[in-house]
Amino acid sequence: MERFLRDVENRDLFSDNPDFDAYWLAMLADAAGTSVQAHKIGDAKHIIGPTSSLCEPRHRAEADARALAAAFASRKAT
């Protein structure tokens, strides 16, 4: 988290889902004993346009979660 905060310094941060990402960024910062209150995450729609397919909600972690579940299930079976 220290490295992340140092690297972003005063740069603007943007996300396709700023509320979600701000929540998780705050959770990570809290776990690291720091704060990200000075770093607001803007909505990427303001940069790339509200109709961009890049801003469509999707659960990108699903494939990772499925792979982890399969790996866990196969390990448990052995």
C-alpha positions as CSV (number, residue, x, y, z in Angstrom):
1,M,0.0,0.0,0.0
2,E,2.9,2.3,0.7
3,R,4.3,1.7,-2.7
4,F,0.9,2.2,-4.3
5,L,0.4,5.5,-2.5
6,R,3.9,6.7,-3.3
7,D,3.4,5.8,-7.0
8,V,0.0,7.5,-7.4
9,E,1.0,10.6,-5.4
10,N,-1.3,13.3,-6.5
11,R,-2.5,11.6,-9.7
12,D,-6.1,11.3,-10.6
13,L,-7.5,7.8,-10.2
14,F,-10.3,6.5,-12.3
15,S,-12.3,3.3,-12.4
16,D,-15.2,1.7,-14.4
17,N,-16.8,1.1,-10.9
18,P,-15.5,3.8,-8.6
19,D,-17.7,3.0,-5.6
20,F,-16.7,-0.7,-5.6
21,D,-13.0,0.0,-6.2
22,A,-13.0,2.8,-3.5
23,Y,-14.4,0.4,-1.0
24,W,-11.8,-2.2,-1.7
25,L,-9.0,0.3,-1.8
26,A,-10.1,1.6,1.6
27,M,-10.2,-2.0,3.0
28,L,-6.7,-2.7,1.8
29,A,-5.4,0.6,3.2
30,D,-7.1,-0.1,6.5
31,A,-5.4,-3.5,6.7
32,A,-2.1,-1.8,6.0
33,G,-2.7,0.7,8.7
34,T,-3.0,3.7,6.4
35,S,-5.7,5.8,4.7
36,V,-6.6,6.6,1.2
37,Q,-9.1,9.4,2.0
38,A,-7.0,11.9,0.1
39,H,-7.3,9.8,-3.1
40,K,-10.7,9.9,-4.7
41,I,-11.6,7.6,-7.5
42,G,-13.3,9.2,-10.4
43,D,-15.7,7.6,-12.8
44,A,-14.0,6.5,-16.0
45,K,-17.2,7.2,-17.9
46,H,-16.3,10.9,-17.7
47,I,-13.2,10.2,-19.7
48,I,-14.2,7.4,-22.2
49,G,-17.9,8.2,-22.5
50,P,-21.0,6.7,-20.8
51,T,-21.8,4.4,-23.7
52,S,-18.5,2.7,-23.9
53,S,-18.6,-1.1,-23.6
54,L,-15.7,-0.8,-21.2
55,C,-18.1,0.6,-18.6
56,E,-20.6,-2.2,-18.8
57,P,-20.9,-4.0,-15.4
58,R,-19.4,-7.4,-15.4
59,H,-17.9,-9.7,-12.9
60,R,-14.4,-10.2,-14.1
61,A,-13.3,-12.2,-11.1
62,E,-15.7,-15.0,-11.9
63,A,-13.1,-17.0,-13.9
64,D,-10.5,-16.7,-11.2
65,A,-13.1,-17.7,-8.5
66,R,-14.1,-20.7,-10.5
67,A,-10.5,-21.8,-11.1
68,L,-9.7,-21.4,-7.4
69,A,-12.8,-23.4,-6.4
70,A,-11.9,-26.2,-8.8
71,A,-8.3,-26.2,-7.5
72,F,-9.6,-26.4,-3.9
73,A,-12.1,-29.1,-4.8
74,S,-9.5,-31.3,-6.5
75,R,-7.0,-30.8,-3.7
76,K,-9.6,-31.8,-1.1
77,A,-10.5,-34.9,-3.0
78,T,-6.9,-36.2,-2.9
